[in-house]
Structures are given as C-alpha cells and as structure tokens.
Amino acid sequence: VLQGNPIDIFSEIDKNSPCYISIDADVISPSFVPNVGSPAIGGIDYYTILNLLNYLIANFTIIGFDFMELCDFKHNSNIDEGAEIFAKLILNVLLSKLPSKELDI
C-alpha cells in the first residue's frame, strides 16, 4: 500500500458495492501518531492516508467509517497528537460529502 497507486490498490473491488472504511491507528507512522498499542515502524504517513481516503470517497459509495485504537496507556505523550490527525481525516471525509457550490465574491 505504501508504494501503491489507489487505482491499483482498489482495482479488485466492485465500485457498485457499498464501502465501509476502517482505519486502525497502528498502521500510521509513530512519528504522526505515537499513541497506539502496537506502533508500526515505517507506517503510513498522513498524506498517503488522505490520498487513499480521497480516492475511496470519489469512487465508491461510503456507508460509514471509523478510526480505532488511538490510546494513551503506554506513552507519556499527549493523546492530542494522534487525535489531531484523526480529527483532520474525519473532517476531510465529512466535508468531501457536502455539495460544493460557487462562491459569489
């Protein structure tokens, strides 16, 4: 997935079937989200996840999504580090579903 193109990654999935997105915080690079149970060295960065999410949103019928396993039981760091990344991704998903319109300026 790290080196893949979203078109290739999701080519086997029928675009007419409903899609539920679930992202486990463990796959995100610990440099972005250190607050996980099992950090993945060499994990996915924010922009890769954002690119994958944007592709899914544009090409599939999204019926729901979740982000899981953000925690703070192993680390003394502030849980806000991971929560901020998740909040930005959630905001991106929600805003992408709103109809766009031209602004009169």
C-alpha atoms as one frame of an Amber mdcrd trajectory, in Angstrom:
protein
   0.000   0.000   0.000   2.804   2.423   0.833   4.118   2.465  -2.720   0.815
   1.714  -4.436  -1.468   3.765  -6.584  -5.068   3.847  -5.264  -6.344   2.742
  -8.678  -4.221  -0.414  -8.446  -4.851  -0.990  -4.744  -8.643  -0.912  -5.082
  -8.968  -2.315  -8.631 -10.361  -5.669  -7.430 -13.231  -4.078  -5.505 -16.588
  -3.616  -7.247 -17.264   0.124  -7.325 -21.011  -0.525  -7.097 -20.789  -2.257
  -3.735 -21.122  -0.244  -0.517 -17.820   0.561   1.175 -17.128   0.787   4.909
 -13.749   2.312   5.798 -11.961   1.317   8.995  -8.509   2.689   9.794  -6.518
   1.241  12.665  -4.192   3.834  14.202  -1.437   1.200  14.379  -0.794   1.489
  10.608   0.042   5.190  10.857   3.686   6.121  11.315   4.525   6.646  15.001
   6.060   9.978  14.024   2.489  11.171  13.361   0.509   9.076  15.862   2.645
   7.718  18.714  -0.379   6.908  20.895  -1.117   3.349  19.727  -0.871  -0.130
  21.185   1.472  -1.525  18.504   3.351   1.212  16.612   4.280   0.277  13.014
   7.815   1.341  12.187   7.671   2.640   8.624   3.920   3.131   8.912   1.741
   5.132   6.553   2.005   8.910   6.659  -0.867  11.402   6.835  -0.795  12.306
   3.138  -0.857   8.671   1.992  -3.938   8.008   4.118  -5.524  11.236   2.896
  -4.851  10.245  -0.734  -6.378   6.790  -0.183  -9.420   8.267   1.592  -9.977
  10.844  -1.144  -9.823   8.125  -3.801 -12.310   5.939  -1.936 -14.687   8.854
  -1.371 -14.560   9.889  -5.022 -15.011   6.385  -6.441 -17.104   4.347  -4.012
 -20.352   4.667  -2.064 -19.171   5.160   1.503 -21.696   3.872   4.034 -19.602
   4.532   7.136 -16.123   4.881   8.530 -14.222   4.591  11.770 -10.786   5.191
  13.192  -9.735   2.898  16.001  -7.105   2.118  18.614  -5.928   5.598  19.471
  -4.841   5.267  23.078  -2.539   6.683  25.692  -1.901   3.761  28.016   1.729
   3.093  27.010   3.020   6.562  26.428   3.523   9.654  28.496   2.933  11.813
  25.431  -0.182  13.853  24.944  -3.034  11.961  23.258  -3.814  15.160  21.345
  -1.034  14.307  18.856  -2.963  11.370  17.404  -6.389  12.874  17.977  -5.483
  15.892  15.851  -4.509  13.664  12.899  -7.743  11.676  13.241  -9.805  14.866
  13.534  -8.293  16.214  10.305  -9.005  12.953   8.464 -12.585  12.812   9.796
 -13.142  16.441   8.809 -11.846  15.666   5.317 -14.298  12.760   4.956 -17.258
  14.799   6.219 -16.503  17.890   4.131 -15.970  15.829   0.995 -19.582  14.638
   1.229 -21.002  18.170   1.235 -22.161  19.547  -2.098 -19.859  22.211  -3.444
 -21.108  25.471  -4.854 -19.552  28.553  -6.341 -18.978  31.495  -4.082 -20.099
  34.918  -5.229 -17.274  37.234  -4.333
